[in-house]
Amino acid sequence: MKNRRKPPVTPATKSPANAARDPAADGLSRPESATHPLVALGGLVAFFAGIAALSQIRPFQTVAYDALTLILFVALGVFVPDMLWRRVWRNPSAGLMRSPPDPSWDRTITKFAGFAGSLGFIAFLYWLFPEYSTKSPFYQHFWALLRVAIPAVLVIALPYIYLVDGRMQNPRDGLWQFGRVLTFQWGDVDGRAVGQHLLGWLIKGFFLPLMFGYMCADLVRLYQYDLGKIVTFREFYEFLYYFLFFVDVSFGTMGYIMSLKLTDTHIRSSEPTMLGWVVAIVCYEPFWNLVGRQYLHYGGSVSWTGWLAGEPLLQVLWGSSILLLTGVYVWATVIFGGRFSNLTHRGIITSGPFRYTKHPAYISKSLTWWLVSVPFVIDESLSTTLRHCVLLLMVNGIYYLRAKTEERHLSRDPVYIEYSRWIDSHGIFRRIARVPLIGRLARLQLPGSQLPGSTGR
């Protein structure tokens, strides 16, 4: 955390006008972000370098391997500066400060058993649930990835675990605890640590195949694009809208893969409540296929392009607004560097769009849906239009609950509490929070939250 000297107390700094202008005058400071914006920028530059390389060389005939290559490009762009410049393994949150190293082959073997058992746990779920059938076209690229990745990971895992174990301040982590369970050494097992460990693997097991499948589909689409034929704003909009989400899932996929203590991107904790899990995974397939299309289908027969068909200037302004909001959403993913993941705490991000609000992704995404689907445009009847608006408000409500469950989870970290206080005083929506209803919603805390009440400033 940055240590910022408070300004000397003078009559000028005591005045309310100066206090409003000076962020430090209220005694609050924005905590240092878990990742530096330049690290995220390095990952973005590496992403474009990877795209350029793949478009020229195409070393593989398998899309899954091309996608894995692109992930490696992004990972290098993020972790080379993180390791060489930021030296993130020295962060107290990494827990790798033991000196001299004290590795243990006994602990290492136990942890390797826990690692293999974790892979087996997820493999069992893939075998059990028909959604993950090897015959599913959507997951075919993911299975191709696993055929290459699993043998390599098993070879690397043992020396990596031995290296990291020797540096850990608390080597009896969740992995070791789960290894004890699998090797029938139950005497001193911490059930909560085992539960958190398995929750973390469930998160990766659910989101990784989903993100990788989206990424491969987007990569195939990119290969098929003829960029020379993009001559109108509509064509430019459609390409950029898709491409922004391609960037998003590429960074997201890399984040789920690169969960390592050595890079300080490991999972500190996983969302422990059923409500937090439900409101998160319901937003993704296969659950959204049922909930979104059967219960919360808010789209009508009118598109924003059709609505503004006779107004080319308004089409440009409207479409540009959608792209701008989508760009903020993607920025909120990229700024995580190698730490992006749903339902987990992997470090508090306070830079990028999080410099202005705690939930830039949810806010921008929610606003985008209103601009894209234009449910307020009367097509069939006023009753139908009203129903579409109410349904979209319900979808927005799901993301509101996601935001609140995340706040409750992250508020166990004092850094997040300090960050929340700072946002309450300096975020871009602090004045909107003065509106009675909006203020109540913004300050609402779920049971178990450690956040202090907002001042509404």
VEXDREN-2710 file (C-alpha; in Angstrom, 1 decimal):
% VEXDREN-2710
k/r/px/py/pz
1/MET/0.0/0.0/0.0
2/LYS/1.3/3.4/-0.9
3/ASN/2.3/5.6/2.0
4/ARG/1.1/9.1/1.2
5/ARG/2.0/12.0/3.4
6/LYS/-1.0/14.0/4.6
7/PRO/-0.8/17.7/3.8
8/PRO/-0.1/20.0/6.7
9/VAL/-3.2/21.2/8.5
10/THR/-3.7/24.8/7.5
11/PRO/-6.8/27.0/7.2
12/ALA/-6.8/26.3/3.5
13/THR/-6.9/22.5/3.9
14/LYS/-9.6/22.8/6.6
15/SER/-12.1/24.5/4.3
16/PRO/-14.8/22.3/2.7
17/ALA/-14.0/23.7/-0.7
18/ASN/-10.4/22.6/-0.6
19/ALA/-11.3/19.3/1.0
20/ALA/-13.5/18.6/-2.0
21/ARG/-10.6/19.4/-4.4
22/ASP/-7.9/17.5/-2.5
23/PRO/-8.4/13.7/-2.3
24/ALA/-6.0/13.4/0.6
25/ALA/-7.8/16.1/2.7
26/ASP/-10.4/13.6/4.0
27/GLY/-7.7/11.3/5.3
28/LEU/-8.4/8.6/2.7
29/SER/-6.0/7.2/0.1
30/ARG/-6.6/4.7/-2.7
31/PRO/-4.8/1.4/-1.9
32/GLU/-2.2/0.3/-4.4
33/SER/-3.6/-2.1/-7.0
34/ALA/-2.7/-5.8/-6.9
35/THR/-1.4/-5.4/-10.5
36/HIS/0.1/-2.4/-12.3
37/PRO/-1.7/-0.9/-15.3
38/LEU/1.5/-1.2/-17.3
39/VAL/1.6/-5.0/-16.7
40/ALA/-2.0/-5.2/-18.1
41/LEU/-0.8/-3.1/-21.1
42/GLY/2.0/-5.5/-21.6
43/GLY/-0.5/-8.3/-21.8
44/LEU/-2.6/-6.4/-24.3
45/VAL/0.5/-5.7/-26.5
46/ALA/1.4/-9.3/-26.4
47/PHE/-2.1/-10.3/-27.4
48/PHE/-1.9/-8.3/-30.6
49/ALA/1.6/-9.6/-31.2
50/GLY/0.2/-13.1/-30.9
51/ILE/-2.7/-12.4/-33.3
52/ALA/-0.2/-11.0/-35.8
53/ALA/2.0/-14.0/-35.5
54/LEU/-0.8/-16.5/-35.8
55/SER/-2.3/-14.7/-38.8
56/GLN/1.0/-15.0/-40.6
57/ILE/2.4/-18.4/-39.5
58/ARG/-0.4/-20.6/-38.3
59/PRO/2.0/-23.3/-37.0
60/PHE/-0.8/-25.7/-36.1
61/GLN/-3.8/-27.0/-37.9
62/THR/-5.7/-27.3/-34.7
63/VAL/-7.6/-24.2/-33.4
64/ALA/-7.1/-25.3/-29.8
65/TYR/-3.3/-25.2/-30.2
66/ASP/-3.5/-21.8/-31.8
67/ALA/-5.6/-20.6/-28.9
68/LEU/-3.1/-22.0/-26.4
69/THR/-0.3/-20.2/-28.3
70/LEU/-2.2/-17.0/-28.0
71/ILE/-2.7/-17.6/-24.3
72/LEU/1.1/-18.1/-23.9
73/PHE/1.7/-14.8/-25.6
74/VAL/-0.6/-13.0/-23.2
75/ALA/0.9/-14.8/-20.2
76/LEU/4.4/-13.7/-21.3
77/GLY/3.2/-10.1/-21.7
78/VAL/1.8/-10.1/-18.2
79/PHE/4.2/-12.2/-16.2
80/VAL/7.6/-11.2/-17.6
81/PRO/7.1/-7.6/-16.3
82/ASP/5.3/-8.9/-13.2
83/MET/8.3/-11.2/-12.3
84/LEU/11.2/-9.2/-13.5
85/TRP/10.0/-5.6/-12.8
86/ARG/7.4/-6.0/-10.1
87/ARG/8.9/-9.1/-8.5
88/VAL/5.5/-10.2/-7.4
89/TRP/6.8/-13.3/-5.6
90/ARG/8.1/-11.0/-2.9
91/ASN/4.6/-9.6/-2.2
92/PRO/3.5/-10.5/1.3
93/SER/0.2/-11.9/-0.2
94/ALA/2.3/-14.5/-2.1
95/GLY/3.4/-16.0/1.2
96/LEU/6.8/-17.0/-0.2
97/MET/9.2/-15.1/2.1
98/ARG/10.7/-18.0/4.0
99/SER/14.5/-17.7/4.1
100/PRO/16.5/-19.9/3.9
101/PRO/14.2/-22.3/1.9
102/ASP/13.0/-25.3/3.8
103/PRO/11.5/-27.7/1.2
104/SER/10.0/-31.1/2.2
105/TRP/9.6/-34.1/0.0
106/ASP/7.0/-35.5/2.4
107/ARG/4.9/-32.4/2.0
108/THR/5.6/-32.2/-1.7
109/ILE/4.4/-35.8/-2.3
110/THR/1.3/-35.1/-0.2
111/LYS/0.6/-31.9/-2.2
112/PHE/1.2/-33.8/-5.5
113/ALA/-1.4/-36.3/-4.4
114/GLY/-3.8/-33.4/-3.7
115/PHE/-3.1/-31.9/-7.1
116/ALA/-3.7/-35.2/-8.9
117/GLY/-6.8/-35.7/-6.8
118/SER/-8.1/-32.2/-7.7
119/LEU/-7.7/-33.0/-11.4
120/GLY/-9.4/-36.3/-10.8
121/PHE/-12.3/-34.6/-9.0
122/ILE/-12.9/-32.3/-12.0
123/ALA/-12.5/-35.1/-14.4
124/PHE/-15.1/-37.1/-12.6
125/LEU/-17.6/-34.2/-12.8
126/TYR/-16.9/-33.9/-16.6
127/TRP/-17.6/-37.6/-16.9
128/LEU/-20.7/-37.4/-14.8
129/PHE/-22.5/-34.5/-16.4
130/PRO/-23.8/-34.9/-20.0
131/GLU/-23.1/-31.2/-20.6
132/TYR/-19.4/-32.0/-20.9
133/SER/-19.8/-35.0/-23.3
134/THR/-16.8/-35.5/-25.5
135/LYS/-19.2/-35.4/-28.4
136/SER/-20.2/-31.9/-27.7
137/PRO/-19.1/-29.6/-30.6
138/PHE/-18.6/-26.7/-28.2
139/TYR/-16.1/-28.5/-26.0
140/GLN/-14.1/-30.3/-28.7
141/HIS/-11.4/-27.7/-28.6
142/PHE/-11.2/-27.9/-24.8
143/TRP/-10.7/-31.7/-25.0
144/ALA/-8.0/-31.2/-27.6
145/LEU/-6.3/-28.7/-25.2
146/LEU/-6.4/-31.2/-22.3
147/ARG/-4.8/-34.0/-24.3
148/VAL/-1.7/-31.8/-24.6
149/ALA/-1.9/-29.8/-21.4
150/ILE/-2.5/-32.5/-18.8
151/PRO/0.6/-34.6/-19.4
152/ALA/2.8/-31.5/-19.5
153/VAL/1.2/-30.1/-16.3
154/LEU/1.7/-33.4/-14.4
155/VAL/5.4/-33.4/-15.4
156/ILE/5.9/-29.8/-14.3
157/ALA/3.8/-30.0/-11.2
158/LEU/6.2/-32.1/-8.9
159/PRO/9.3/-29.8/-9.2
160/TYR/7.1/-26.7/-9.1
161/ILE/5.4/-27.8/-5.9
162/TYR/8.8/-28.7/-4.3
163/LEU/10.2/-25.3/-5.3
164/VAL/7.3/-23.3/-3.9
165/ASP/6.8/-25.4/-0.8
166/GLY/10.3/-24.6/0.3
167/ARG/9.5/-20.9/0.3
168/MET/6.1/-20.9/1.8
169/GLN/5.5/-19.3/5.1
170/ASN/2.6/-21.6/5.7
171/PRO/3.2/-24.7/3.6
172/ARG/0.2/-26.6/5.1
173/ASP/-2.2/-24.9/2.6
174/GLY/-5.4/-26.2/1.1
175/LEU/-3.5/-28.4/-1.4
176/TRP/-1.6/-30.1/1.4
177/GLN/-4.8/-30.5/3.4
178/PHE/-6.6/-32.2/0.5
179/GLY/-3.6/-34.4/-0.1
180/ARG/-3.8/-35.5/3.5
181/VAL/-7.5/-36.4/3.0
182/LEU/-6.6/-38.5/-0.1
183/THR/-3.7/-40.3/1.7
184/PHE/-5.9/-41.1/4.7
185/GLN/-4.1/-38.9/7.1
186/TRP/-7.1/-37.2/8.6
187/GLY/-5.8/-36.4/12.1
188/ASP/-5.0/-32.7/11.6
189/VAL/-7.1/-31.9/8.5
190/ASP/-8.7/-28.4/8.3
191/GLY/-12.1/-29.0/6.7
192/ARG/-12.6/-25.4/5.9
193/ALA/-9.3/-25.3/4.0
194/VAL/-10.2/-28.4/2.1
195/GLY/-13.6/-26.9/1.2
196/GLN/-12.1/-23.7/0.0
197/HIS/-9.6/-25.7/-2.1
198/LEU/-12.3/-27.7/-3.8
199/LEU/-14.4/-24.6/-4.4
200/GLY/-11.5/-23.0/-6.2
201/TRP/-11.1/-26.1/-8.4
202/LEU/-14.9/-26.1/-9.1
203/ILE/-14.6/-22.5/-10.3
204/LYS/-11.8/-23.3/-12.6
205/GLY/-13.5/-26.5/-13.8
206/PHE/-16.7/-24.6/-14.7
207/PHE/-15.3/-21.4/-16.2
208/LEU/-12.2/-22.6/-18.0
209/PRO/-13.9/-24.9/-20.6
210/LEU/-16.5/-22.2/-21.2
211/MET/-14.0/-19.4/-21.7
212/PHE/-11.7/-21.5/-23.8
213/GLY/-14.7/-22.6/-26.0
214/TYR/-15.7/-19.0/-26.6
215/MET/-12.1/-18.1/-27.3
216/CYS/-11.6/-20.8/-29.9
217/ALA/-14.9/-19.8/-31.6
218/ASP/-13.8/-16.2/-31.7
219/LEU/-10.4/-17.2/-33.1
220/VAL/-12.1/-19.2/-35.9
221/ARG/-14.2/-16.2/-36.7
222/LEU/-11.2/-13.9/-36.8
223/TYR/-9.5/-16.3/-39.3
224/GLN/-12.6/-16.0/-41.5
225/TYR/-12.8/-12.2/-41.4
226/ASP/-11.9/-10.1/-44.5
227/LEU/-10.9/-6.9/-42.9
228/GLY/-10.6/-5.2/-46.3
229/LYS/-14.3/-5.4/-46.7
230/ILE/-15.1/-3.3/-43.6
231/VAL/-16.1/-0.1/-45.3
232/THR/-19.2/1.1/-43.4
233/PHE/-19.8/2.0/-39.8
234/ARG/-22.2/-0.9/-39.4
235/GLU/-19.5/-3.4/-40.5
236/PHE/-16.9/-1.6/-38.3
237/TYR/-19.2/-1.8/-35.4
238/GLU/-20.0/-5.5/-35.8
239/PHE/-16.3/-6.4/-36.1
240/LEU/-15.1/-4.3/-33.2
241/TYR/-18.0/-5.5/-31.0
242/TYR/-17.1/-9.1/-31.5
243/PHE/-13.3/-8.4/-31.3
244/LEU/-13.6/-6.7/-27.9
245/PHE/-15.3/-9.8/-26.5
246/PHE/-12.5/-11.9/-28.0
247/VAL/-10.0/-9.9/-26.0
248/ASP/-12.1/-10.3/-22.9
249/VAL/-12.3/-14.1/-23.1
250/SER/-8.6/-14.4/-24.0
251/PHE/-7.6/-12.6/-20.9
252/GLY/-10.2/-14.4/-18.9
253/THR/-9.0/-17.9/-20.1
254/MET/-5.4/-17.0/-19.3
255/GLY/-6.5/-15.9/-15.8
256/TYR/-8.1/-19.2/-15.0
257/ILE/-5.1/-21.1/-16.2
258/MET/-2.4/-19.0/-14.5
259/SER/-3.5/-19.4/-10.8
260/LEU/0.0/-19.7/-9.2
261/LYS/1.5/-18.7/-5.9
262/LEU/4.9/-17.9/-7.6
263/THR/3.2/-15.2/-9.6
264/ASP/1.0/-14.1/-6.7
265/THR/-2.1/-14.9/-8.8
266/HIS/-3.3/-17.7/-6.6
267/ILE/-6.8/-17.9/-5.1
268/ARG/-6.9/-16.3/-1.7
269/SER/-10.5/-17.3/-1.1
270/SER/-13.5/-18.5/-3.0
271/GLU/-17.1/-17.3/-2.7
272/PRO/-18.4/-19.3/0.2
273/THR/-22.2/-18.6/-0.1
274/MET/-24.9/-20.3/-2.2
275/LEU/-26.4/-17.0/-3.2
276/GLY/-23.0/-15.8/-4.5
277/TRP/-22.6/-18.9/-6.6
278/VAL/-26.2/-18.9/-8.0
279/VAL/-26.3/-15.3/-9.2
280/ALA/-22.9/-15.8/-10.8
281/ILE/-23.2/-19.1/-12.7
282/VAL/-26.8/-18.4/-13.8
283/CYS/-25.4/-15.7/-16.1
284/TYR/-23.5/-18.4/-18.0
285/GLU/-24.3/-21.4/-20.2
286/PRO/-25.8/-23.9/-19.8
287/PHE/-27.9/-22.2/-17.1
288/TRP/-28.5/-19.0/-19.0
289/ASN/-30.0/-21.1/-21.9
290/LEU/-32.9/-21.9/-19.6
291/VAL/-33.2/-18.8/-17.4
292/GLY/-32.4/-16.2/-20.0
293/ARG/-34.4/-17.5/-22.9
294/GLN/-37.3/-19.0/-21.0
295/TYR/-37.8/-16.6/-18.1
296/LEU/-35.8/-13.4/-18.7
297/HIS/-35.9/-12.9/-22.5
298/TYR/-36.2/-9.1/-22.7
299/GLY/-35.4/-8.7/-26.4
300/GLY/-38.1/-7.6/-28.8
301/SER/-38.4/-7.6/-32.5
302/VAL/-36.9/-4.2/-32.9
303/SER/-33.1/-3.8/-33.0
304/TRP/-31.2/-0.6/-32.4
305/THR/-30.1/-0.5/-36.0
306/GLY/-33.6/-1.0/-37.3
307/TRP/-34.9/1.6/-34.8
308/LEU/-32.4/4.2/-36.1
309/ALA/-32.4/3.0/-39.7
310/GLY/-33.3/6.4/-41.1
311/GLU/-30.9/8.3/-38.9
312/PRO/-27.3/7.6/-40.0
313/LEU/-25.7/10.1/-37.6
314/LEU/-27.7/8.8/-34.6
315/GLN/-26.7/5.3/-35.7
316/VAL/-23.0/6.3/-35.4
317/LEU/-23.5/8.0/-32.1
318/TRP/-25.6/5.1/-30.7
319/GLY/-23.2/2.4/-31.9
320/SER/-20.2/4.3/-30.7
321/SER/-21.7/4.5/-27.3
322/ILE/-22.2/0.7/-27.3
323/LEU/-18.6/0.2/-28.3
324/LEU/-17.4/2.7/-25.6
325/LEU/-19.3/0.9/-22.9
326/THR/-18.1/-2.5/-24.2
327/GLY/-14.6/-1.2/-24.2
328/VAL/-14.9/-0.2/-20.5
329/TYR/-16.2/-3.8/-19.8
330/VAL/-13.2/-5.3/-21.5
331/TRP/-10.8/-2.8/-19.8
332/ALA/-12.2/-4.1/-16.5
333/THR/-11.0/-7.6/-17.5
334/VAL/-7.7/-6.7/-19.0
335/ILE/-6.6/-4.5/-16.0
336/PHE/-6.6/-7.7/-13.8
337/GLY/-3.5/-8.9/-15.7
338/GLY/-3.2/-12.5/-14.7
339/ARG/-5.7/-12.3/-11.8
340/PHE/-9.1/-12.4/-13.4
341/SER/-11.6/-15.0/-12.2
342/ASN/-15.2/-15.1/-11.2
343/LEU/-16.2/-16.0/-7.6
344/THR/-12.7/-15.6/-6.2
345/HIS/-10.4/-13.2/-4.4
346/ARG/-7.0/-13.0/-6.1
347/GLY/-5.9/-9.5/-5.1
348/ILE/-7.8/-6.2/-4.9
349/ILE/-7.7/-4.2/-8.2
350/THR/-7.9/-0.4/-7.7
351/SER/-6.5/0.9/-11.0
352/GLY/-7.9/1.2/-14.5
353/PRO/-11.7/1.6/-14.4
354/PHE/-11.7/0.4/-10.8
355/ARG/-10.2/3.8/-10.1
356/TYR/-13.7/5.3/-10.7
357/THR/-16.2/2.7/-9.4
358/LYS/-16.2/-0.7/-7.7
359/HIS/-18.1/-2.4/-10.5
360/PRO/-17.2/-1.0/-13.9
361/ALA/-17.8/-4.3/-15.7
362/TYR/-21.3/-4.8/-14.3
363/ILE/-22.3/-1.1/-14.8
364/SER/-21.1/-0.9/-18.4
365/LYS/-22.5/-4.3/-19.3
366/SER/-25.9/-3.4/-17.9
367/LEU/-26.1/-0.1/-19.7
368/THR/-25.0/-1.8/-22.9
369/TRP/-27.9/-4.2/-22.9
370/TRP/-30.3/-1.3/-22.8
371/LEU/-28.6/0.3/-25.8
372/VAL/-28.4/-2.9/-27.8
373/SER/-31.8/-4.4/-27.2
374/VAL/-33.7/-1.1/-26.9
375/PRO/-36.6/-2.7/-24.9
376/PHE/-38.2/0.7/-24.4
377/VAL/-39.1/1.0/-28.1
378/ILE/-42.7/0.1/-28.7
379/ASP/-43.0/-2.6/-31.2
380/GLU/-46.0/-4.9/-30.6
381/SER/-47.8/-3.1/-27.8
382/LEU/-47.2/-0.9/-24.8
383/SER/-47.8/-3.9/-22.5
384/THR/-45.1/-5.9/-24.3
385/THR/-42.7/-3.0/-24.2
386/LEU/-43.2/-2.6/-20.5
387/ARG/-42.7/-6.3/-20.0
388/HIS/-39.4/-6.2/-21.8
389/CYS/-38.2/-3.3/-19.7
390/VAL/-39.2/-5.1/-16.5
391/LEU/-37.4/-8.3/-17.6
392/LEU/-34.2/-6.4/-18.4
393/LEU/-34.4/-4.7/-15.0
394/MET/-34.6/-8.1/-13.5
395/VAL/-31.4/-9.1/-15.4
396/ASN/-29.8/-5.9/-14.1
397/GLY/-30.9/-7.0/-10.6
398/ILE/-29.0/-10.3/-10.9
399/TYR/-25.8/-8.3/-11.6
400/TYR/-26.6/-6.0/-8.7
401/LEU/-26.7/-9.1/-6.5
402/ARG/-23.5/-10.3/-8.1
403/ALA/-21.9/-7.0/-7.1
404/LYS/-23.2/-7.2/-3.5
405/THR/-22.1/-10.8/-3.0
406/GLU/-18.7/-9.9/-4.3
407/GLU/-18.5/-6.9/-1.9
408/ARG/-19.4/-9.2/1.0
409/HIS/-16.8/-11.7/0.0
410/LEU/-14.0/-9.2/-0.6
411/SER/-14.8/-7.2/2.5
412/ARG/-12.9/-9.8/4.5
413/ASP/-9.8/-8.1/3.2
414/PRO/-8.9/-4.8/4.9
415/VAL/-7.5/-3.5/1.6
416/TYR/-10.9/-3.8/0.1
417/ILE/-12.5/-2.0/3.0
418/GLU/-10.1/0.9/2.6
419/TYR/-10.7/0.9/-1.2
420/SER/-14.5/1.0/-0.7
421/ARG/-14.2/3.9/1.7
422/TRP/-12.1/5.7/-0.9
423/ILE/-14.6/5.0/-3.7
424/ASP/-17.4/6.2/-1.5
425/SER/-15.7/9.6/-1.3
426/HIS/-14.0/9.9/-4.7
427/GLY/-15.8/7.5/-7.1
428/ILE/-17.6/9.0/-10.1
429/PHE/-21.0/7.9/-8.8
430/ARG/-20.6/9.4/-5.3
431/ARG/-23.0/12.3/-6.1
432/ILE/-25.6/10.0/-7.6
433/ALA/-25.6/8.1/-4.3
434/ARG/-27.3/11.1/-2.7
435/VAL/-30.5/10.3/-4.6
436/PRO/-32.6/8.5/-1.9
437/LEU/-33.4/5.2/-3.7
438/ILE/-30.1/4.9/-5.5
439/GLY/-28.3/5.7/-2.3
440/ARG/-30.1/3.0/-0.4
441/LEU/-29.3/0.4/-3.1
442/ALA/-25.6/1.5/-3.2
443/ARG/-25.2/1.3/0.5
444/LEU/-27.1/-2.0/1.0
445/GLN/-25.0/-4.6/2.7
446/LEU/-25.7/-8.3/2.7
447/PRO/-25.5/-10.1/6.0
448/GLY/-21.9/-11.0/6.8
449/SER/-20.4/-8.0/5.1
450/GLN/-17.5/-6.3/6.8
451/LEU/-17.9/-3.0/4.9
452/PRO/-18.7/0.1/6.9
453/GLY/-21.8/2.2/6.1
454/SER/-21.3/4.5/3.2
455/THR/-21.2/8.2/3.9
456/GLY/-22.9/8.9/0.7
457/ARG/-20.4/11.7/-0.2
END
